[in-house]
Amino acid sequence: MPPVAPPPSPSRRRWLNALAATPLAALAWPRLASAAACDDATNWIPPDAFLADLPRLMQALRVPAIGMAVVERGEVVWSRNLGVLNAETRTPVTDDTLFEDASLSKPVFAYLVLQLADQGVIDLDAPLVRYRRMDYLADHPWVDRVTARDVLRHSTGLPNWRKDPAHEKLVPAVKPGTRIDYSGEAIFWLQLVVETLTGESLDESMQRLLFGPAGMRDSSYSWSTELAARSVYGHRAVEDEETGMPPQMLRDTWNAAQTVANRWGKPLSAWRYEDAERALPDVQAITPKGLVNWPGDILANAAASLRTTPSDYARFMALMVRTPRAPWQISDATRTAMLTKQIEVPGRWTDKGLGWNLEATPRGPVFYHSGSNGGIFKNFALGDARGQRALVALTNGGSGNVLYRRVVRAATGHDLLAFDL
């Protein structure tokens, strides 16, 4: 006798009831209205019929805001921001509203690392300990084998994040280069290596090497009073039984660190790891216990803390698909490597490039990355290098992943395995 599925939880039942009461037109994405679903010659701008239904989708899924942008022929050709920064204040989003990109931070940082590799500043296959060994690393031979290439293809064996970074040493679970383990910790370690090699903070290097040349004027991995005023708040998923505004994670820790930065007269964008170490006791003294546990909690984070407008992120995506390239950009060979499988792991349906996930689809290969911070920010970026096109969708709701999947399907015709597995 087959097993009987358990009944849905109370919160799940409430969500299902809410969706059942919602008109079908608000939930169906219009396949026939999107020529992109069957014609690669059609652009990736979401069709008008879908955009007309989008506010009702947002309401049904309790996603207060979404920002989208499209690249065609290597150029940003369209963007749209809908909704509000904060569901309580109802402040509308605008073209200069900043979204919290979460793990979409990682491919952007990967691009910077590859710029440095092209310049001969870092060797992708040299052990990271050759450049910087952090005191929180375990004394283990596998630590000595981790390379920048391992970091960018997620083959370090390191965990995503330690549960107790103030007291727990960082150590690989397996020999580096043997399997894929998605790791924010590895990205952060590589960030500190870049600090050592450049003598700059993460944001200083980003502004000098990437954001400035690319015209990404509304992008930062850091925080300030001005950035705070333009940044969206995150909101709970539709099935979450809790009510009210959830903890804002990075906003909460950044605001505390900003107090110390103001006292020092040194902006957070200029902080390096040593600054965060020095500030830690002062920040902990003004925050609830458990909010700030180690220097990494109050430092710009290459794995998670990027803020951009959708248009700015699309400007970055354009670098991945545009030809010809400008001299400051990564070389053609390096860009090809970014979008080429970097490790053979049997049985995988998706592959790892350098900073990107890769999926073969019936209409050719695509590269993509998702982002989720605290379950309250959900984002997605998709690119087609052959077609010189890309799409980015940024949201400030825990159910934003349901919404961005509908955007991708309606705009591009792609129904990725990544959406289901």
C-alpha positions as MATLAB code, in Angstrom:
seq = 'MPPVAPPPSPSRRRWLNALAATPLAALAWPRLASAAACDDATNWIPPDAFLADLPRLMQALRVPAIGMAVVERGEVVWSRNLGVLNAETRTPVTDDTLFEDASLSKPVFAYLVLQLADQGVIDLDAPLVRYRRMDYLADHPWVDRVTARDVLRHSTGLPNWRKDPAHEKLVPAVKPGTRIDYSGEAIFWLQLVVETLTGESLDESMQRLLFGPAGMRDSSYSWSTELAARSVYGHRAVEDEETGMPPQMLRDTWNAAQTVANRWGKPLSAWRYEDAERALPDVQAITPKGLVNWPGDILANAAASLRTTPSDYARFMALMVRTPRAPWQISDATRTAMLTKQIEVPGRWTDKGLGWNLEATPRGPVFYHSGSNGGIFKNFALGDARGQRALVALTNGGSGNVLYRRVVRAATGHDLLAFDL';
ca = [
       0.000    0.000    0.000;
       1.546    3.354   -0.972;
       2.327    5.795    1.824;
      -0.313    8.396    2.586;
       0.860   11.997    2.277;
       0.583   13.965    5.519;
      -2.033   16.726    5.648;
      -0.772   20.226    4.928;
       0.350   22.330    7.879;
      -1.993   25.103    9.120;
       0.162   27.747    7.449;
       0.232   25.741    4.236;
      -3.561   25.333    4.354;
      -3.977   29.102    4.780;
      -1.744   29.696    1.762;
      -3.611   27.155   -0.371;
      -6.949   28.678    0.664;
      -5.689   32.149   -0.268;
      -4.531   30.926   -3.655;
      -7.821   29.086   -4.216;
      -9.683   32.341   -3.613;
      -7.496   34.191   -6.106;
      -8.762   34.484   -9.700;
      -6.960   32.135  -12.059;
      -5.959   35.066  -14.236;
      -3.843   36.373  -11.392;
      -1.857   33.149  -11.111;
      -1.509   31.869  -14.656;
       1.451   33.060  -16.681;
       0.332   33.658  -20.259;
       2.241   31.095  -22.334;
       0.531   32.075  -25.586;
       1.207   35.774  -24.992;
       4.944   35.133  -24.863;
       6.438   34.572  -28.287;
       9.726   33.951  -26.466;
       8.331   30.567  -25.479;
       8.653   29.350  -29.052;
      10.761   31.875  -30.942;
      14.379   32.644  -30.048;
      14.262   35.707  -32.280;
      11.849   37.389  -29.864;
      13.330   39.539  -27.116;
      13.189   38.738  -23.402;
      11.085   41.734  -22.354;
       8.078   40.308  -20.469;
       4.913   40.502  -22.591;
       2.344   43.200  -21.867;
      -0.346   40.710  -20.841;
       1.952   39.244  -18.218;
       3.002   42.668  -16.917;
      -0.664   43.643  -16.600;
      -1.260   40.624  -14.360;
       1.945   41.062  -12.356;
       0.484   43.313   -9.603;
      -2.148   40.666   -8.850;
       0.522   37.964   -8.712;
       2.519   40.122   -6.304;
      -0.511   40.586   -4.077;
      -1.349   36.875   -4.063;
       2.236   35.943   -3.175;
       2.721   38.865   -0.752;
       5.765   40.183   -2.592;
       5.747   43.973   -2.056;
       8.236   44.848   -4.817;
       9.933   43.456   -7.870;
      12.577   44.999  -10.088;
      13.379   43.592  -13.526;
      15.781   44.447  -16.328;
      16.585   42.926  -19.712;
      19.720   42.808  -21.859;
      19.446   42.317  -25.624;
      22.362   42.265  -28.070;
      24.645   43.026  -25.148;
      22.854   46.230  -24.095;
      20.374   47.043  -21.326;
      17.160   47.740  -23.240;
      14.377   47.608  -20.641;
      13.737   47.846  -16.901;
      10.687   48.037  -14.668;
      10.224   48.477  -10.898;
       6.858   47.766   -9.292;
       5.575   47.946   -5.726;
       6.796   49.381   -2.447;
      10.009   49.487   -0.429;
       8.222   48.574    2.759;
       4.744   47.050    3.104;
       4.109   49.075    6.269;
       5.170   52.534    5.059;
       4.018   51.911    1.457;
       6.871   53.984    0.024;
       6.904   53.310   -3.743;
       9.968   51.881   -5.423;
      11.652   54.055   -8.056;
      14.344   53.636  -10.691;
      17.056   54.281   -8.088;
      15.674   51.877   -5.462;
      18.302   49.406   -4.243;
      17.506   45.712   -3.896;
      19.455   43.305   -1.698;
      20.956   40.937   -4.249;
      21.830   38.136   -1.785;
      23.828   35.401   -3.568;
      23.695   37.258   -6.865;
      26.643   38.970   -5.156;
      28.810   35.938   -5.951;
      29.066   36.128   -9.771;
      29.882   39.847   -9.570;
      32.706   39.147   -7.120;
      33.870   36.264   -9.323;
      34.245   38.753  -12.184;
      36.504   40.943  -10.020;
      38.663   37.945   -9.068;
      39.023   37.027  -12.732;
      40.023   40.597  -13.572;
      42.805   40.229  -11.026;
      43.751   36.841  -12.492;
      44.006   38.378  -15.975;
      46.272   41.052  -14.495;
      48.521   38.426  -12.888;
      47.616   39.565   -9.370;
      46.242   36.166   -8.328;
      46.846   32.628   -9.571;
      43.540   30.748   -9.665;
      45.305   27.446   -8.987;
      47.577   28.544   -6.141;
      46.567   27.613   -2.572;
      44.796   30.528   -0.885;
      46.952   30.082    2.220;
      49.859   31.289    0.103;
      48.158   34.694    0.091;
      46.344   34.775    3.443;
      45.710   32.247    6.195;
      42.982   33.438    8.533;
      43.251   32.525   12.209;
      39.792   30.949   12.090;
      40.974   28.276    9.629;
      41.500   24.792   11.040;
      44.965   23.246   11.075;
      44.183   20.627    8.453;
      45.973   19.564    5.241;
      42.812   20.047    3.171;
      42.767   23.744    4.103;
      46.152   24.072    2.412;
      44.756   22.704   -0.872;
      41.917   25.203   -1.410;
      42.414   27.440   -4.456;
      40.551   30.386   -5.926;
      39.317   28.106   -8.716;
      37.878   25.794   -6.059;
      36.112   28.758   -4.472;
      34.574   30.017   -7.718;
      33.361   26.547   -8.769;
      32.291   25.598   -5.210;
      34.637   22.631   -4.860;
      36.389   23.667   -1.622;
      34.547   21.195    0.596;
      33.804   24.054    2.994;
      30.338   24.577    4.508;
      28.024   27.340    3.340;
      28.286   29.120    6.706;
      29.472   27.951   10.112;
      26.819   27.795   12.816;
      29.099   29.332   15.441;
      31.813   31.332   13.647;
      33.013   32.957   16.859;
      34.133   29.576   18.217;
      34.094   27.104   15.317;
      37.108   26.566   13.069;
      36.598   26.449    9.314;
      37.571   23.103    7.757;
      36.648   21.268    4.532;
      34.373   18.247    4.883;
      36.034   16.562    1.894;
      39.218   16.910   -0.108;
      39.007   20.069   -2.234;
      38.346   19.511   -5.912;
      36.403   16.275   -5.452;
      32.766   17.388   -5.153;
      30.545   20.468   -5.155;
      29.693   22.093   -1.813;
      28.072   25.506   -2.126;
      30.024   27.764    0.216;
      29.624   31.384    1.212;
      32.466   30.890    3.684;
      34.828   30.123    0.810;
      33.788   33.282   -1.050;
      34.370   35.344    2.091;
      37.863   33.867    2.577;
      38.697   34.705   -1.042;
      37.409   38.229   -0.405;
      39.956   38.588    2.400;
      42.676   37.302    0.069;
      41.691   40.035   -2.403;
      41.945   42.587    0.430;
      45.527   41.492    1.000;
      46.449   41.552   -2.686;
      44.909   44.949   -3.460;
      45.393   46.727   -0.140;
      41.786   47.897   -0.486;
      38.407   47.107    0.982;
      36.030   45.017   -1.119;
      33.966   48.030   -2.118;
      37.016   50.115   -2.999;
      38.273   47.402   -5.366;
      34.822   46.930   -6.835;
      34.354   50.633   -7.513;
      37.800   50.970   -9.085;
      37.863   47.858  -11.249;
      34.243   47.054  -12.082;
      31.465   49.362  -10.910;
      33.146   52.543  -12.152;
      34.151   51.295  -15.615;
      30.822   49.487  -16.118;
      28.753   52.536  -15.177;
      27.229   50.744  -12.180;
      26.733   53.946  -10.213;
      24.087   52.479   -7.926;
      25.999   49.421   -6.698;
      27.725   48.719   -3.392;
      28.581   45.772   -1.170;
      28.560   48.122    1.794;
      26.186   50.430    3.667;
      25.609   54.075    4.459;
      22.744   56.295    5.552;
      22.102   57.220    1.925;
      22.070   53.583    0.783;
      19.773   52.662    3.662;
      17.180   55.223    2.592;
      17.023   53.747   -0.925;
      17.061   50.066    0.049;
      14.034   47.777    0.136;
      12.953   45.928    3.278;
      12.487   42.152    3.166;
       9.115   40.516    3.864;
       7.908   37.083    4.935;
       6.881   34.314    2.536;
       3.175   33.934    1.888;
       3.003   30.658    3.853;
       4.789   32.097    6.905;
       2.372   32.059    9.851;
       4.229   34.880   11.600;
       3.017   38.439   11.067;
       4.658   41.845   11.013;
       8.003   42.939    9.649;
      10.665   40.203   10.044;
      14.227   40.830   11.276;
      16.136   42.530    8.486;
      19.485   40.794    9.015;
      22.038   42.864    7.091;
      20.119   46.098    7.631;
      20.065   45.464   11.384;
      23.779   44.645   11.649;
      24.801   47.413    9.243;
      22.896   50.075   11.167;
      24.748   49.112   14.341;
      28.097   49.158   12.561;
      27.228   52.531   11.043;
      27.138   54.017   14.548;
      30.768   53.006   15.076;
      31.759   54.110   11.565;
      30.304   57.562   12.260;
      32.241   57.761   15.520;
      35.488   56.813   13.771;
      34.895   59.007   10.729;
      35.671   56.021    8.507;
      32.879   54.906    6.135;
      31.857   51.264    6.148;
      32.763   51.082    2.462;
      36.418   51.541    3.469;
      36.412   48.901    6.228;
      38.633   45.860    5.911;
      38.593   42.775    8.096;
      40.894   44.350   10.672;
      38.468   47.266   11.057;
      35.589   44.879   11.658;
      37.661   43.017   14.255;
      38.403   46.269   16.084;
      34.789   47.423   15.922;
      33.262   44.122   17.037;
      33.170   44.790   20.831;
      31.642   48.247   20.311;
      28.980   46.909   17.954;
      28.130   43.996   20.239;
      27.665   46.442   23.102;
      24.794   48.190   21.281;
      23.056   45.170   19.689;
      20.926   42.311   21.053;
      22.907   39.253   22.061;
      23.414   36.906   19.141;
      22.883   39.469   16.372;
      26.585   40.172   15.777;
      28.896   37.255   16.557;
      32.109   37.750   14.611;
      33.782   40.365   12.378;
      32.205   38.864    9.261;
      28.787   40.003   10.471;
      29.691   43.685   10.098;
      31.923   43.633    7.029;
      30.923   43.916    3.388;
      30.373   40.353    2.214;
      31.261   39.240   -1.304;
      28.890   36.287   -0.964;
      25.752   38.134    0.055;
      25.755   41.915    0.650;
      25.668   43.480   -2.834;
      22.948   46.088   -3.377;
      22.044   47.297   -6.859;
      19.241   48.595   -8.964;
      17.965   46.014  -11.464;
      19.440   48.144  -14.269;
      22.867   48.113  -12.637;
      22.805   44.348  -12.280;
      21.777   44.109  -15.926;
      24.813   46.238  -16.816;
      26.924   43.550  -15.195;
      25.032   40.821  -17.061;
      25.760   42.676  -20.298;
      29.477   42.151  -19.659;
      28.866   38.411  -19.752;
      27.288   38.441  -23.214;
      28.503   41.536  -25.063;
      31.075   41.507  -27.849;
      33.494   43.089  -28.489;
      34.934   43.709  -25.026;
      36.547   46.839  -23.579;
      40.195   46.653  -22.413;
      39.272   46.763  -18.699;
      36.992   43.742  -18.993;
      38.098   40.153  -18.529;
      39.597   38.522  -21.596;
      37.503   36.536  -24.032;
      39.224   33.345  -22.870;
      38.494   34.129  -19.227;
      34.865   34.913  -19.938;
      34.588   31.625  -21.807;
      36.035   29.865  -18.772;
      33.442   31.542  -16.541;
      30.719   29.922  -18.638;
      32.396   26.528  -19.121;
      32.088   23.475  -16.862;
      34.986   23.573  -14.396;
      34.593   20.269  -12.559;
      33.325   16.844  -13.567;
      30.888   15.458  -10.997;
      28.923   12.424  -12.278;
      25.143   12.514  -12.102;
      24.637   16.274  -11.941;
      21.919   17.949  -14.019;
      23.590   21.334  -13.731;
      27.255   22.312  -13.915;
      29.504   24.859  -12.269;
      31.421   27.458  -14.200;
      33.420   30.154  -12.418;
      30.803   32.016  -10.388;
      27.862   30.733  -12.461;
      25.592   27.724  -12.662;
      25.233   26.228  -16.127;
      22.256   24.346  -17.537;
      21.778   22.744  -20.936;
      18.282   23.452  -22.238;
      16.450   22.321  -25.385;
      17.235   25.754  -26.856;
      20.885   25.857  -25.909;
      23.011   26.480  -22.825;
      22.227   29.184  -20.299;
      23.992   30.485  -17.205;
      22.187   31.569  -14.072;
      22.322   32.252  -10.353;
      19.691   32.602   -7.662;
      19.820   34.570   -4.434;
      18.129   34.264   -1.045;
      18.949   36.262    2.075;
      17.173   35.336    5.287;
      14.210   33.911    3.418;
      12.978   37.479    2.779;
      14.878   38.487   -0.379;
      14.626   36.235   -3.455;
      16.384   37.003   -6.744;
      17.359   35.460  -10.060;
      19.629   36.273  -13.008;
      19.677   34.346  -16.282;
      21.890   34.764  -19.328;
      22.259   33.361  -22.827;
      25.751   34.129  -24.123;
      25.010   32.827  -27.621;
      21.955   35.080  -27.911;
      23.690   38.016  -26.151;
      20.709   38.412  -23.820;
      20.005   38.325  -20.107;
      17.263   38.887  -17.557;
      17.410   39.844  -13.886;
      14.528   39.821  -11.381;
      14.992   41.132   -7.825;
      12.321   40.920   -5.107;
      11.811   41.802   -1.442;
       9.549   38.909   -0.464;
      10.079   35.388    0.792;
       7.827   34.080   -1.979;
       9.736   36.056   -4.574;
      11.171   32.810   -5.948;
       7.674   31.780   -7.088;
       7.250   35.181   -8.700;
      10.601   35.354  -10.483;
      10.078   31.881  -11.952;
       6.892   33.147  -13.578;
       8.756   36.188  -14.887;
      11.478   34.002  -16.401;
       8.998   31.624  -18.021;
       6.838   34.402  -19.441;
       9.773   36.477  -20.708;
      12.184   33.826  -21.982;
      10.224   30.620  -22.502;
      12.793   28.785  -20.363;
      11.421   26.426  -17.719;
      14.649   25.496  -15.959;
      15.362   22.333  -14.039;
      16.774   24.717  -11.455;
      13.214   25.768  -10.666;
      12.143   22.278   -9.617;
      15.157   20.391   -8.246;
];
